[in-house]
Amino acid sequence: MPSVLLDIPEVAALDGRQGIVRIPPETDVPLTDRVRQLIDTADFRRLARISQLGLVSLVYPAAIHTRFEHALGVYRLALLFLKQLAHDERFAATIRPADAEVFLAAALLHDLGHWPFCHPIEDIRLSSVPQHELFANSFLLEGDIAEVLTGEWHVNPRDVVALLSAEPTDARGRILSSLLSGPIDIDKMDYLSRDSLHAGVPYGRHFDQQRLIGSLCLNAAGDGLAITEKGRTAAEMMVFARYVMFSEVYWHHGVRSATAMLQRAFYLLYDALELDTLFRMTEAPFIAALFAAAEGNPAKELLDGLFGPTRKLYKRVAQYSYIEQPEIHARLARKHYPYLAASAGQLALVASAALGKVIAPHEILLDAPPIEREVEFNVDIYYPKERRYRPLEEVSPVVRTLAREQFDDYVKRVRIFAHPRIARELREREDLPKLLSSALERME
């Protein structure tokens, strides 16, 4: 007997040719009237003027796709996940059509709380900066989106908020939460392939999405996502795709230079900014607001290098890895940002004496892995002939290496960036590790 989940209008529209919009790469997204009403609101349209990868485009110039495009891609994957899982008896018995509609709304609206350059700013963990998941509540609980959810979807906006930001307390909530945020979720599956496509690199597209979706099932407990053995290789390739995308794109040294510059500029300015107003802006007004606050502040030079008429990124002077220089890496990785900023200031003082020239505190930046680690990747594999589940890392040496052993320790390095006028001199100094050590000792 066909699952009633397949009768949800948006899921049924997957097989039709009416009301579609096309996004890269040659992907048709079905839009029902109630979906259109959500994406035509001003708060959702705002995402069309916020780039998905922000500063990455300074290194990969075509990576200028938007969070609007990504949201549509995630929404389409949500439809495909539901269509597949509707054939899983335990899923169909647990997830009601009303639950699935909350999930679809959450998938479409999951990035609503993002502001421009959100992740670099969140990573410095300032007490006045909200988590974007919680910031989304102001868009979801009142205004046009709340009215559409209530009037057209017959969905309580608080249920969408709970699915996006609350800890699930029952099997139904844990299942839907695992589709949105887990080892294999609709968000990662879209951004890996989409970011790879727009950046012009192959790394994030070398896993078989169709095979992976076709293998979806529930785990042994019936409260989360698993895959059958047919999806094992696709899952391994997704793990590797994520590893390489972080190594070659998200943590590319040029991208991290730009990130360190923006973080220092924001750190210098945030006390003078009205953050609630700022975080509701789209990208161009956001940058303009930063420039307006930066008059007479060293942050202006940093912002000019990022957003001025001429790109002037700070240069990489040194980098220290978890494997090759574990002591230096350990002294700076996962430290609070005020400590990193103060340490960079001390290094500027030490370097000024060593080079015999004045180096301003903002002309040296320390970039280090943030406090919060990436989610480890592990998912259960179901072997139907044996009627048993095994963790993917148990049967996969690839996943055992990249998931169990902290993946981000291997791709996220500690780096020193410096203003171009002093970078070469610093890079050529053989005693730079000693200068850094001296600066850190001043912090103790």
C-alpha positions in Angstrom: 0.0 0.0 0.0 1.5 3.4 -1.0 2.6 5.6 1.8 0.5 8.7 2.5 3.8 10.6 2.6 3.9 10.3 -1.2 0.6 12.3 -1.3 2.2 15.4 0.2 1.8 18.0 -2.6 5.5 18.9 -2.8 6.6 15.3 -2.8 4.1 14.4 -5.5 5.3 17.4 -7.6 8.7 15.8 -8.0 7.3 13.7 -10.8 5.5 16.5 -12.5 6.6 19.3 -14.9 4.5 22.1 -13.5 5.7 25.0 -11.4 9.4 24.2 -11.5 12.5 26.4 -11.1 15.9 25.4 -12.3 19.1 25.7 -10.3 22.6 24.4 -11.1 23.6 21.8 -12.1 20.6 21.4 -14.4 18.3 20.6 -11.4 14.6 21.2 -11.4 13.0 22.2 -8.1 9.2 21.8 -7.9 7.4 24.8 -6.4 3.9 24.5 -5.1 1.9 27.6 -4.3 2.6 27.5 -0.6 6.4 27.0 -1.3 6.3 30.1 -3.6 4.6 32.1 -0.9 7.5 31.3 1.5 10.3 32.0 -0.9 8.7 35.3 -2.1 8.7 36.8 1.4 11.2 39.6 1.9 12.9 37.7 4.7 13.6 34.7 2.4 14.4 36.9 -0.6 17.1 38.4 1.6 19.1 35.2 1.1 19.4 35.9 -2.6 21.7 38.8 -1.7 23.9 36.8 0.8 26.6 34.7 -0.8 26.9 31.1 0.4 30.7 31.1 0.7 31.4 34.8 1.3 35.2 35.4 1.3 35.9 32.2 -0.6 35.2 34.1 -3.8 38.4 36.1 -3.2 40.3 32.9 -4.1 37.8 31.0 -6.2 36.1 33.9 -8.1 33.1 32.0 -9.4 32.0 30.9 -5.9 29.4 33.7 -5.7 26.3 31.5 -5.4 23.8 32.5 -2.8 22.2 31.0 0.3 18.9 31.3 -1.7 20.2 28.8 -4.2 21.5 26.5 -1.5 18.2 26.6 0.3 16.3 25.5 -2.8 18.9 22.7 -3.3 18.4 21.5 0.3 14.7 21.6 0.0 14.8 19.5 -3.1 17.0 16.9 -1.3 14.4 16.9 1.5 11.8 15.9 -1.0 14.0 13.1 -2.3 14.8 11.9 1.2 11.1 11.7 2.0 10.2 10.0 -1.2 12.8 7.3 -0.5 12.0 6.8 3.2 8.3 6.7 2.6 9.0 3.1 1.5 10.6 2.3 4.8 7.9 0.7 6.9 9.2 2.0 10.3 9.7 5.5 8.9 6.2 5.6 7.4 4.7 4.3 10.6 6.5 7.0 12.7 6.5 10.1 10.6 3.0 11.5 9.8 2.3 13.8 6.9 2.1 16.8 9.3 5.6 15.9 10.6 6.9 15.7 7.1 5.5 19.1 6.3 7.3 20.6 9.3 10.4 19.0 8.0 10.0 20.4 4.5 9.4 23.9 5.9 12.5 23.5 8.1 14.6 22.3 5.2 13.6 25.3 3.1 14.1 27.8 5.9 17.1 26.3 7.7 19.5 29.1 6.7 17.1 32.0 7.4 19.1 33.2 10.4 22.4 33.5 8.4 23.8 37.0 8.0 26.7 37.9 5.6 30.0 36.2 6.5 28.2 34.5 9.3 30.5 31.5 10.1 33.8 33.5 10.4 32.0 35.9 12.8 30.4 33.1 14.8 33.8 31.3 15.1 35.2 34.1 17.2 32.5 33.4 19.8 31.8 36.9 21.1 29.1 37.0 23.8 27.1 39.6 22.0 26.9 37.6 18.8 24.0 35.1 18.6 24.0 31.7 17.1 22.5 32.0 13.7 20.1 29.1 14.5 18.6 31.2 17.3 18.8 34.4 15.3 16.5 32.8 12.8 13.7 32.7 15.4 12.9 36.4 14.9 12.2 35.7 11.2 10.2 32.5 11.9 8.0 33.4 14.8 6.6 36.6 13.5 6.0 38.4 10.2 5.2 37.2 6.8 6.9 33.8 7.1 5.0 32.9 10.3 1.8 34.0 8.6 2.4 31.7 5.6 3.4 28.8 7.8 0.3 29.2 9.8 -2.2 30.1 7.1 -1.1 28.1 4.1 1.0 25.2 5.5 -1.1 24.8 8.7 2.2 24.4 10.5 3.0 26.0 13.9 6.2 28.1 13.4 7.4 27.0 16.9 7.5 23.4 15.6 9.9 24.5 12.8 12.0 26.4 15.4 12.1 23.3 17.6 13.2 21.1 14.7 15.9 23.5 13.7 17.4 24.5 17.1 16.0 22.3 20.0 17.3 19.0 21.2 14.7 16.3 20.1 13.0 14.4 22.9 11.2 11.6 21.0 11.9 9.2 18.1 10.0 11.3 15.7 12.0 14.4 16.4 15.3 12.5 16.4 14.6 11.0 13.0 13.7 14.3 11.4 16.7 16.1 13.1 19.0 13.4 11.7 17.8 14.2 8.2 18.6 17.9 8.7 21.9 17.6 10.6 23.8 14.4 10.8 26.5 12.4 9.1 24.5 12.1 5.9 22.1 15.1 5.8 20.4 17.2 3.2 22.5 20.3 4.1 26.0 18.6 3.7 24.9 16.7 0.7 23.9 20.0 -1.1 26.7 22.3 0.0 29.5 19.9 -0.8 28.4 19.4 -4.4 27.2 23.0 -4.9 30.3 24.7 -3.4 32.5 22.4 -5.4 30.6 23.2 -8.6 30.8 26.9 -8.2 34.4 27.0 -6.9 35.3 25.1 -10.1 36.9 22.1 -8.3 35.8 18.5 -8.6 36.3 17.4 -5.0 32.8 17.8 -3.5 31.0 16.2 -6.4 32.7 12.8 -6.5 30.1 10.9 -4.5 27.0 9.3 -5.8 24.0 11.2 -4.5 21.5 9.0 -6.1 23.0 5.8 -4.8 23.3 7.3 -1.3 19.6 8.5 -1.3 18.5 5.2 -2.7 20.1 3.4 0.3 18.5 5.4 3.1 16.8 3.6 5.9 16.4 3.8 9.7 18.9 2.7 12.2 18.5 -0.3 14.5 16.8 1.9 17.2 14.4 3.4 14.7 15.3 6.9 15.8 17.8 8.1 13.2 19.2 7.7 9.7 21.2 4.7 8.4 22.0 3.3 5.0 22.0 -0.1 3.5 25.2 -1.8 2.4 24.5 -0.6 -1.2 25.3 2.9 -0.2 28.5 2.2 1.6 30.9 3.2 -1.1 28.9 6.4 -1.8 29.1 7.2 1.9 32.9 6.7 2.0 33.2 9.0 -1.0 31.1 11.6 0.8 33.4 11.5 3.8 36.4 11.9 1.5 34.7 14.7 -0.4 34.1 16.6 2.8 37.7 16.1 3.9 39.2 17.4 0.6 36.7 20.4 0.4 37.9 21.5 3.8 41.5 21.0 2.9 41.5 22.6 -0.5 38.6 25.2 -0.4 37.2 26.1 3.0 40.7 26.1 4.7 42.8 27.1 1.7 45.5 29.5 3.0 44.2 32.4 0.9 40.6 31.9 2.2 41.9 31.8 5.7 43.9 35.0 5.2 40.8 36.8 4.2 38.9 35.1 7.1 41.5 36.3 9.6 41.4 39.8 8.2 37.6 40.0 8.5 37.6 38.5 12.0 40.1 41.0 13.2 38.2 43.9 11.6 35.0 42.8 13.2 36.7 42.3 16.6 38.0 45.8 16.4 34.5 47.2 15.5 31.8 45.1 17.1 31.4 47.4 20.2 30.4 50.2 17.9 28.0 48.2 15.8 24.2 47.7 16.3 24.4 43.9 15.8 20.7 43.2 15.5 20.3 45.7 12.7 23.6 44.7 11.1 22.7 41.0 11.0 19.4 41.6 9.2 21.2 43.3 6.3 22.2 41.8 3.0 25.8 41.7 1.9 26.4 45.1 0.3 24.8 47.2 3.1 26.5 45.0 5.7 29.9 45.8 4.2 29.0 49.5 3.9 28.0 49.5 7.6 31.4 48.0 8.5 33.2 50.7 6.5 31.2 53.4 8.2 32.1 52.2 11.6 35.8 51.8 10.6 36.5 55.4 10.0 39.6 56.3 12.0 40.0 52.7 13.1 42.8 50.2 12.0 39.9 48.0 10.8 39.6 50.2 7.7 42.9 49.0 6.3 41.8 45.4 6.7 38.4 46.1 5.1 40.0 47.9 2.2 42.1 44.8 1.5 39.0 42.6 1.4 36.4 44.8 -0.2 38.2 47.8 -1.6 39.0 48.4 -5.3 42.2 46.4 -5.1 42.4 43.0 -3.4 45.2 43.1 -0.8 45.2 39.9 1.2 47.7 39.4 4.0 50.5 36.9 3.2 51.1 33.6 4.8 54.3 33.8 6.8 54.2 30.4 8.5 51.9 27.5 9.3 52.0 24.8 11.9 50.3 21.5 11.7 49.0 19.0 14.2 51.4 16.4 12.8 54.6 18.4 12.1 54.6 21.0 14.8 52.3 19.6 17.5 53.6 21.9 20.3 53.0 25.2 18.5 49.7 23.9 17.2 48.5 22.9 20.7 49.4 26.3 22.1 47.1 28.1 19.7 44.5 25.7 18.4 41.0 26.1 19.9 41.9 29.1 21.9 39.4 31.9 22.5 39.7 34.7 19.9 40.7 37.5 22.4 43.7 35.4 23.3 44.6 34.9 19.6 44.2 38.7 19.0 46.3 39.6 22.0 49.0 37.0 21.1 49.2 38.5 17.6 49.7 41.9 19.2 52.5 40.6 21.3 54.1 39.0 18.2 53.9 42.4 16.5 55.8 43.9 19.4 58.5 41.2 19.3 58.8 41.3 15.6 59.1 45.1 15.6 62.2 44.8 17.8 63.6 42.0 15.6 63.0 43.8 12.3 63.9 47.3 13.6 60.6 48.8 12.4 57.2 49.5 13.9 54.6 46.9 13.2 51.1 47.8 14.2 49.1 45.1 16.1 46.6 44.6 13.3 49.4 43.9 10.8 50.0 40.4 12.1 47.2 37.9 12.4 47.0 34.5 14.0 44.6 32.1 12.5 43.9 28.8 14.3 41.3 26.0 14.4 38.1 27.3 16.2 36.9 26.0 19.5 34.0 24.0 18.0 35.1 20.9 16.1 33.5 19.6 12.9 30.9 16.9 13.5 32.5 13.5 13.3 31.2 11.4 10.4 29.8 8.0 11.3 26.6 6.2 10.3 25.3 2.7 10.6 25.3 0.3 7.6 22.4 -2.2 7.4 23.3 -5.6 6.0 19.8 -7.2 5.1 21.1 -10.7 4.5 22.6 -10.8 8.0 19.9 -8.6 9.5 22.4 -6.6 11.4 23.9 -3.1 11.5 27.5 -2.2 11.6 29.1 1.3 12.1 30.6 2.5 8.8 33.9 3.2 10.5 34.0 -0.5 11.5 33.9 -1.7 7.9 35.7 1.3 6.2 39.4 2.2 6.7 38.7 5.5 5.0 36.1 6.5 7.5 38.0 5.1 10.4 40.9 7.4 9.5 38.9 10.5 8.6 36.1 10.3 11.1 37.3 8.6 14.3 40.6 10.5 14.3 39.7 14.1 14.5 39.4 15.1 10.8 39.7 18.8 11.5 43.0 18.4 13.3 44.5 17.4 10.0 43.1 20.1 7.7 42.9 23.1 10.0 46.4 24.5 10.6 47.7 27.3 12.8 48.9 30.1 10.5 50.6 33.4 10.8 49.5 36.1 8.3 51.2 39.4 7.9 50.7 42.7 6.0 52.4 42.5 2.6 54.9 45.2 3.5 56.5 43.0 6.2 55.5 39.5 5.1 58.7 38.6 3.2 61.0 39.8 6.0 59.1 37.7 8.6 58.9 34.7 6.3 62.7 34.7 5.8 63.6 34.8 9.5 64.7 31.4 10.7 64.0 32.5 14.3 60.3 33.1 13.7 59.2 30.1 15.9 61.3 31.6 18.7 59.7 35.0 18.1 56.3 33.4 18.3 57.3 31.4 21.4 58.5 34.6 23.1 55.2 36.4 22.3 53.2 33.5 23.7 55.3 33.5 26.9 54.3 37.1 27.4 50.7 36.0 27.5 51.3 33.5 30.3 
